[in-house]
Amino acid sequence: MRILITADPYIPIPPRLYGGIERILDFLVRGLVHRGHSVTLVAHPDSRTPAELVPYGRPPHFGMIPRATELAQVASALWRRRHAFDVIHSFGRLAALLPILPLRRLPKVQSYQRDIPWTSIARAVRLAGSSIAFTGCASCVFVDRPSGIDTGRWLTIPNGVDVAGFTATTAVAPDAPLMFLGRLEPIKGPHHAIAIARLANRRLIIAGNTVPEYATYFDQQIAPHVDGDRVTYVGTVDDVQKNMWLGQSAAFLMPIDWEEPFGIVMAEALACGTPVIAFKRGSVTDIVREGVNGFACTSVEDAAAAVGRLHTLDRRRVREDCEARFDASVIITQYEQLYDETIRSSR
């Protein structure tokens, strides 16, 4: 197939450090090219890809004028190339598809990792009909679809990881630490992770980037507990360090305080054979299989109790479950099948 994929221009593909969806786009594009498809990627100018790169965007990205300029750049690229592709796949803004939405013989896929603008979706469906399909990275993303309006065809295709890039650790020390990895802001729950570790009497490794607008939160609720012994903060980590820290941990803690669409770091932990203990919100119930690859909990106390049940889990099975559901090859195949279906429905 001839496939054009669009991404927001904020982070290069692949990302250097932080960047969730950019990691998905990286393995998707590489995998599609490896399978013989012709792929064009519209993305950040510093992206490194085997696809043909159409670069766009430049800082600052925020504000009405930069955003409008970026949307116009993508829309222009799509319009000029509208006859050159079998399918258009947008991981960026739906508005960028506006010029090609009425072209019902041109198949289109719009993927969401964020809140969904249902009114805009309904308008897009009226214009595009069956030539557009939508995906969410977890069922929670589109579970609240409004009734009474046509919001089109939806499918869950989860995020994932290139499992081969992670080392499976089949056993850890009895006193292995717990780990938190993510942005250090309240909704991610690092303060809950500290409380869970303390209640379970386990050491905790914290990794992740601080967020300027939550500097007071970090200073008051995280930093006072960091002593280099019971709680250690290692800062931001690259892929090699992430693999090491996750692999040597007894469990990865995901005590989120929001409906997170898909925590890719959960899949990364599972790829290391490391179980996940998470609060039962957002995509957690899609990812965590109770008693197989971790535990979905409702409170700090519940999560601390789950730490005491980690010995009942087989880390080999944790890795195998990740390979079966979240490996890059599995995700790529699901998108290929969706492209085929969308092409057939657009004829």
C-alpha positions as CSV (number, residue, x, y, z in Angstrom):
1,M,0.0,0.0,0.0
2,R,0.9,3.6,-0.4
3,I,0.4,5.2,3.0
4,L,0.7,8.8,4.2
5,I,0.9,9.2,8.0
6,T,0.7,12.6,9.8
7,A,1.9,13.5,13.3
8,D,2.0,16.6,15.4
9,P,5.3,18.5,14.9
10,Y,6.2,19.0,18.6
11,I,8.6,16.1,19.2
12,P,10.8,14.3,16.6
13,I,10.1,10.7,15.7
14,P,11.6,8.7,17.4
15,P,11.7,10.9,20.5
16,R,15.1,11.5,22.3
17,L,13.6,11.0,25.8
18,Y,10.0,11.8,26.6
19,G,7.5,11.1,23.8
20,G,4.8,8.5,24.0
21,I,2.9,8.6,20.7
22,E,6.1,9.3,18.8
23,R,7.4,5.9,19.9
24,I,4.3,4.3,18.4
25,L,4.7,6.2,15.2
26,D,8.3,5.2,15.0
27,F,7.7,1.4,15.2
28,L,4.6,1.7,13.0
29,V,6.4,3.5,10.2
30,R,9.5,1.3,10.4
31,G,7.3,-1.8,10.5
32,L,5.2,-0.8,7.5
33,V,8.3,0.0,5.4
34,H,9.9,-3.3,6.4
35,R,6.7,-5.1,5.2
36,G,7.1,-3.5,1.8
37,H,4.6,-0.6,2.0
38,S,5.5,2.8,0.6
39,V,5.2,5.3,3.5
40,T,5.4,9.1,3.7
41,L,5.6,10.7,7.1
42,V,4.5,14.3,7.7
43,A,6.3,15.2,11.0
44,H,8.9,17.1,13.0
45,P,11.9,18.2,10.9
46,D,14.4,16.3,13.1
47,S,12.6,13.0,12.7
48,R,14.7,10.0,11.6
49,T,12.7,7.6,9.5
50,P,13.0,5.1,6.7
51,A,9.9,6.7,5.2
52,E,9.9,9.7,2.9
53,L,9.8,12.6,5.4
54,V,7.7,15.8,4.8
55,P,9.0,18.1,7.6
56,Y,6.9,20.9,9.0
57,G,6.4,23.1,12.1
58,R,8.8,25.1,14.1
59,P,8.8,26.4,17.7
60,P,6.9,28.0,19.3
61,H,4.1,25.6,18.5
62,F,1.5,27.1,20.8
63,G,-0.9,30.0,20.2
64,M,-3.5,30.6,17.5
65,I,-1.2,31.7,14.7
66,P,1.4,28.9,15.0
67,R,-1.3,26.3,15.4
68,A,-3.2,27.6,12.4
69,T,0.0,27.7,10.3
70,E,0.8,24.1,11.2
71,L,-2.7,22.9,10.3
72,A,-2.4,24.7,7.0
73,Q,0.9,23.1,6.3
74,V,-0.5,19.6,6.8
75,A,-3.7,20.3,4.9
76,S,-1.6,21.6,2.0
77,A,0.6,18.5,2.0
78,L,-2.4,16.2,2.0
79,W,-4.2,18.1,-0.8
80,R,-1.2,18.2,-3.1
81,R,-0.6,14.4,-2.6
82,R,-4.2,13.3,-2.5
83,H,-3.8,11.2,-5.7
84,A,-0.6,9.6,-4.6
85,F,-1.8,7.4,-1.7
86,D,-4.1,4.5,-1.0
87,V,-4.8,5.6,2.5
88,I,-4.2,8.7,4.8
89,H,-3.6,8.0,8.5
90,S,-3.7,11.0,10.8
91,F,-2.3,10.9,14.3
92,G,-2.5,14.7,14.5
93,R,-5.4,17.1,14.4
94,L,-8.7,16.2,12.7
95,A,-8.9,19.7,11.3
96,A,-5.9,19.0,9.1
97,L,-8.0,16.5,7.1
98,L,-10.7,19.1,6.3
99,P,-9.7,19.6,2.6
100,I,-9.8,15.9,1.8
101,L,-12.7,14.8,4.0
102,P,-15.3,15.1,1.1
103,L,-13.1,12.9,-1.1
104,R,-15.0,9.7,-0.4
105,R,-12.9,7.5,-2.6
106,L,-9.8,8.5,-0.6
107,P,-9.6,6.3,2.6
108,K,-8.8,8.0,5.8
109,V,-8.0,6.9,9.4
110,Q,-8.0,9.3,12.4
111,S,-6.4,7.9,15.6
112,Y,-7.0,9.4,19.0
113,Q,-4.8,9.3,22.1
114,R,-6.6,12.1,23.8
115,D,-10.1,13.6,24.5
116,I,-12.3,13.4,21.5
117,P,-14.2,16.4,20.0
118,W,-17.4,14.6,19.2
119,T,-19.1,17.5,17.4
120,S,-16.2,17.7,15.0
121,I,-16.2,13.9,14.6
122,A,-19.9,14.0,13.6
123,R,-19.2,16.8,11.0
124,A,-16.3,14.8,9.6
125,V,-18.5,11.7,9.2
126,R,-21.1,13.7,7.4
127,L,-18.4,14.8,4.9
128,A,-16.4,11.6,4.6
129,G,-19.1,8.9,5.1
130,S,-17.6,5.4,5.1
131,S,-14.2,6.6,3.8
132,I,-13.1,7.5,7.3
133,A,-12.5,5.2,10.3
134,F,-11.5,6.1,13.8
135,T,-9.3,4.4,16.4
136,G,-8.8,4.9,20.1
137,C,-5.8,3.5,21.9
138,A,-8.1,2.0,24.6
139,S,-11.8,1.4,24.9
140,C,-12.1,4.2,27.5
141,V,-11.2,6.8,24.9
142,F,-14.5,6.5,23.1
143,V,-16.7,4.8,25.6
144,D,-18.7,8.0,26.1
145,R,-19.7,8.3,22.5
146,P,-22.8,10.5,22.3
147,S,-26.1,9.0,21.2
148,G,-28.3,10.5,18.6
149,I,-25.6,11.5,16.2
150,D,-23.5,9.5,13.7
151,T,-19.9,9.3,15.1
152,G,-18.7,6.8,12.5
153,R,-16.8,3.5,12.8
154,W,-14.5,3.0,15.8
155,L,-12.0,0.4,16.6
156,T,-9.6,-0.1,19.6
157,I,-6.0,-0.5,18.5
158,P,-3.8,-0.3,21.6
159,N,-0.5,1.4,21.9
160,G,2.5,-1.0,22.3
161,V,6.2,-1.4,22.3
162,D,8.9,-3.1,20.3
163,V,9.2,-6.0,22.8
164,A,12.5,-7.1,21.3
165,G,14.0,-3.9,22.5
166,F,13.4,-4.8,26.1
167,T,15.2,-7.5,28.2
168,A,13.0,-10.0,29.9
169,T,14.0,-10.3,33.6
170,T,12.5,-13.6,34.8
171,A,13.5,-13.2,38.5
172,V,14.4,-10.3,40.8
173,A,15.8,-10.2,44.3
174,P,13.2,-10.7,47.2
175,D,13.8,-7.1,48.3
176,A,13.8,-5.6,44.8
177,P,12.5,-2.1,44.7
178,L,9.2,-0.8,43.3
179,M,9.4,1.7,40.5
180,F,7.5,4.8,39.4
181,L,8.3,6.2,35.9
182,G,6.5,9.2,34.4
183,R,6.0,12.9,34.6
184,L,6.2,14.2,38.1
185,E,2.8,15.8,38.4
186,P,-0.2,15.1,40.6
187,I,-2.4,13.2,38.0
188,K,0.4,10.7,37.5
189,G,0.5,9.9,41.2
190,P,4.1,9.8,42.3
191,H,3.0,10.9,45.8
192,H,0.7,7.8,45.8
193,A,3.7,5.7,44.8
194,I,5.7,6.9,47.7
195,A,2.8,6.1,50.1
196,I,2.4,2.6,48.5
197,A,6.1,1.8,48.9
198,R,6.1,3.1,52.5
199,L,3.0,1.1,53.5
200,A,4.5,-2.1,51.8
201,N,7.9,-1.5,53.4
202,R,9.6,-1.5,50.0
203,R,12.2,0.7,48.4
204,L,11.1,3.0,45.6
205,I,12.9,4.2,42.5
206,I,11.4,7.3,40.9
207,A,12.3,8.3,37.4
208,G,10.8,11.0,35.2
209,N,10.8,14.6,34.2
210,T,9.8,17.4,36.5
211,V,7.1,19.8,35.2
212,P,7.7,23.6,35.7
213,E,4.1,24.4,36.6
214,Y,4.2,21.7,39.2
215,A,7.5,22.7,40.8
216,T,5.8,23.4,44.2
217,Y,4.1,20.0,44.1
218,F,7.5,18.4,43.5
219,D,9.2,20.4,46.2
220,Q,6.5,19.8,48.8
221,Q,5.3,16.2,48.1
222,I,8.1,14.4,46.4
223,A,11.5,16.0,47.3
224,P,11.2,15.7,51.1
225,H,10.8,11.9,50.8
226,V,13.9,11.4,48.5
227,D,16.7,10.1,50.8
228,G,18.7,8.0,48.4
229,D,17.8,4.9,50.4
230,R,14.1,4.2,50.8
231,V,13.2,6.6,48.0
232,T,15.6,7.4,45.2
233,Y,15.1,9.8,42.4
234,V,17.2,9.1,39.3
235,G,15.8,11.9,37.0
236,T,14.9,11.4,33.4
237,V,16.0,8.2,31.7
238,D,16.8,7.1,28.2
239,D,15.7,3.8,26.7
240,V,18.8,1.9,28.0
241,Q,18.3,3.2,31.6
242,K,14.6,2.5,31.4
243,N,15.2,-1.1,30.4
244,M,17.6,-1.5,33.3
245,W,15.5,0.2,36.0
246,L,12.2,-1.5,35.0
247,G,13.8,-4.9,34.7
248,Q,15.3,-4.9,38.2
249,S,12.1,-3.7,39.8
250,A,9.6,-6.0,41.6
251,A,6.7,-4.0,40.1
252,F,5.9,-0.9,38.2
253,L,3.5,1.5,40.0
254,M,0.9,3.4,38.0
255,P,-1.3,5.1,40.7
256,I,-2.9,7.6,38.3
257,D,-5.4,10.2,39.4
258,W,-7.0,10.6,35.9
259,E,-8.5,8.6,33.1
260,E,-5.3,8.1,31.3
261,P,-6.0,6.8,27.7
262,F,-3.0,4.5,27.5
263,G,0.1,4.5,29.7
264,I,2.7,3.2,27.2
265,V,5.1,2.8,30.1
266,M,2.9,0.0,31.4
267,A,3.6,-1.9,28.2
268,E,7.3,-1.2,28.6
269,A,7.3,-2.6,32.1
270,L,5.4,-5.7,31.0
271,A,8.0,-6.2,28.2
272,C,10.6,-6.4,30.9
273,G,8.6,-9.1,32.7
274,T,7.8,-6.6,35.4
275,P,4.2,-6.7,36.7
276,V,2.1,-3.6,36.9
277,I,0.2,-2.4,40.0
278,A,-2.1,0.4,39.0
279,F,-5.1,2.3,40.1
280,K,-8.3,1.2,38.2
281,R,-8.8,4.2,36.0
282,G,-8.6,4.9,32.3
283,S,-7.0,2.2,30.2
284,V,-5.8,0.2,33.2
285,T,-8.5,-2.4,33.0
286,D,-7.7,-2.9,29.3
287,I,-4.0,-3.5,30.0
288,V,-3.8,-5.2,33.5
289,R,-5.0,-8.7,33.6
290,E,-5.7,-9.4,37.3
291,G,-3.4,-12.1,38.7
292,V,-1.6,-12.5,35.3
293,N,0.4,-9.5,34.6
294,G,-0.4,-7.3,37.7
295,F,-3.1,-6.0,39.8
296,A,-5.7,-3.2,39.3
297,C,-6.4,-1.5,42.6
298,T,-8.7,1.1,44.1
299,S,-6.5,2.7,46.8
300,V,-3.1,3.1,48.3
301,E,-3.9,0.4,50.8
302,D,-5.2,-1.9,48.1
303,A,-2.0,-1.4,46.0
304,A,0.3,-1.9,49.0
305,A,-1.5,-5.2,49.7
306,A,-1.0,-6.2,46.1
307,V,2.8,-5.8,46.5
308,G,2.5,-8.7,49.0
309,R,1.0,-10.9,46.2
310,L,3.7,-10.3,43.6
311,H,5.2,-13.7,44.4
312,T,2.1,-15.3,42.8
313,L,2.9,-13.9,39.4
314,D,5.2,-15.5,36.8
315,R,7.4,-12.9,35.2
316,R,7.8,-15.1,32.1
317,R,4.0,-15.1,31.6
318,V,4.0,-11.3,32.1
319,R,6.4,-11.0,29.2
320,E,4.5,-13.5,27.0
321,D,1.2,-11.7,27.6
322,C,2.9,-8.5,26.5
323,E,4.2,-10.1,23.3
324,A,0.8,-11.5,22.5
325,R,-1.1,-8.2,23.0
326,F,1.2,-5.2,22.8
327,D,4.2,-6.1,20.6
328,A,4.9,-3.8,17.7
329,S,4.2,-6.5,15.2
330,V,0.8,-7.1,16.6
331,I,-0.1,-3.4,16.5
332,I,1.2,-3.0,12.9
333,T,-0.9,-6.0,11.7
334,Q,-4.0,-4.4,13.2
335,Y,-3.4,-1.2,11.4
336,E,-2.7,-3.0,8.1
337,Q,-6.1,-4.8,8.5
338,L,-7.8,-1.5,9.2
339,Y,-6.3,0.1,6.1
340,D,-7.5,-2.8,4.0
341,E,-11.0,-2.6,5.4
342,T,-11.2,1.2,5.0
343,I,-9.9,1.0,1.4
344,R,-12.7,-1.6,0.6
345,S,-15.4,0.5,2.2
346,S,-14.3,3.6,0.2
347,R,-14.7,2.0,-3.2
